Amino acid sequence: MSVAPDRLAAVTEEFPVLRRTVDGRPIVYLDSAATSQTPQVVIDAIVDYYTNHRGSVHRGVYDLITEATELYEGARERIAAWLNWEAEETIFTANATMSLNLVAQAWGHANLGPGDLVVLTEMEHHSNVVPWQQVCAQRGAEIAYIAVTDTGELDPGSVGALLDREPKVVAFTHVSNVLGTINPAAELARQAHAAGAVVVVDGTQAVPQIPVDLAVIDADFYAWTGHKVYGPTGVGVLHGRRALLEEMPPFHSGGHMISQVFTASSTWSELPGKFEAGTAPIAEAIGLGAAVDFVTGIGIDAIRAHEFALTAELLERLTDIDGVTVHGGVDPAARGALVSFGIEGAHPHDIGEILGRDGVCVRTGHHCAQPLMRRFGWGSTTRASFGVHNGPADIDRLIEGIHTVQRVLDL
Ligand SMILES: Cc1ncc(COP(=O)(O)O)c(C=O)c1O
């Protein structure tokens, strides 16, 4: 994998917030899996829209609107091309949660019925669980979960047994936000299609961390969120297969998503407008386009290689500390750039607070994955996750902080 060493070496300087200090030392941001930080180019793109081009896209023909529309649709085209999908089958939403609700409510409500089966996995984020629970309750369908092994993979026996039941939907995460496990998305999609299911992939943790080629994965729907890919909050993406998007009803309704509105009924806009009701997240989508340019400028292969090296080092150093347990598998090749761990005798909340006092930012809690927490008997965990701006010195600070936790709590 080619690395852009000069750009990577200096990339921290592109993130204004990382200039913040705690007790004279720079903050160590190890929480990109919760939300990434924002490079200056993304901030600049948003400011440029508000300063020079603000207009309501697709709502007129004067210069400001034409420019805003070009920026907004240009962002869509670059985002779709980056992941190898068609722009018209690429819908802007508010976040991954809304993308998954769109699929569950628009496709699921129209296609699920009593006795139908929806297959999820035990490692899903709540946003790929609760929307399915809602639609299954509405339509009388059933949910079953693919089991997770003790080392944090999807159990192939459980996959086979559930596919034998010919589910209508198989929905799974590409990369686990707790265990880091990279699921074999293309292979799972192939098996699920062979069983006759519609395949929905939550790509939220994959898109920022590993190369994603949607044509290879070949899912029916692929959802992700902008704020974990160096983009702003308030914008997410749903890629869908044209035939399904065309046949399913709209999710939200109102302005922009229509073709004709009569007093008694309406017809729908062409894709992707049919699924973009109301005024779009214009600045946010433009910001996300700039974030994708930032990522492609460095190269997702280079980012993966950089974060892979950091993850491998962190796994090795954590497993060397007495009283520290790494959750999930320890092969960095099978993981995204995040590691959940526990410190014997320490509550994750205390760990997070003591690390935070030293300027080390990590996520603690149930990570919006309570079924997985119950599966492993964890109340909560501590998670360190990497972004492109991290380096080995950040791992030193985390390890130093873990020793501080053990000393302060007298462990
Ligand atoms: C795997 C996964 N899916 C979905 C989400 C939800 O993302 P959002 O809150 O931006 O909708 C997250 C966020 O943590 C996640 O990690």
The ligand as a Tripos MOL2 file, in Angstrom:
@<TRIPOS>MOLECULE
LIG
   16    16     1     0     0
SMALL
NO_CHARGES

@<TRIPOS>ATOM
      1 C1        -21.5880    0.9220   13.3900 C.3       1 LIG1
      2 C2        -22.4040    2.1850   13.5600 C.ar      1 LIG1
      3 N1        -23.5840    2.2760   12.9370 N.ar      1 LIG1
      4 C3        -24.3480    3.3630   13.0380 C.ar      1 LIG1
      5 C4        -23.9620    4.4410   13.8030 C.ar      1 LIG1
      6 C5        -24.8730    5.6150   13.9030 C.3       1 LIG1
      7 O1        -24.3120    6.7550   13.3360 O.3       1 LIG1
      8 P1        -25.1490    8.1150   13.3920 P.3       1 LIG1
      9 O2        -25.3860    8.3800   14.8700 O.co2     1 LIG1
     10 O3        -24.2810    9.1500   12.7880 O.co2     1 LIG1
     11 O4        -26.4150    7.8890   12.7050 O.co2     1 LIG1
     12 C6        -22.7410    4.3960   14.4910 C.ar      1 LIG1
     13 C7        -22.3250    5.5110   15.3490 C.2       1 LIG1
     14 O5        -21.6330    5.3290   16.3410 O.2       1 LIG1
     15 C8        -21.9360    3.2320   14.3590 C.ar      1 LIG1
     16 O6        -20.7540    3.1390   14.9650 O.3       1 LIG1
@<TRIPOS>BOND
     1     1     2 1
     2     2     3 ar
     3     2    15 ar
     4     3     4 ar
     5     4     5 ar
     6     5     6 1
     7     5    12 ar
     8     6     7 1
     9     7     8 1
    10     8     9 2
    11     8    10 1
    12     8    11 1
    13    12    13 1
    14    12    15 ar
    15    13    14 2
    16    15    16 1
@<TRIPOS>SUBSTRUCTURE
     1 LIG1         1 GROUP 0 **** ****
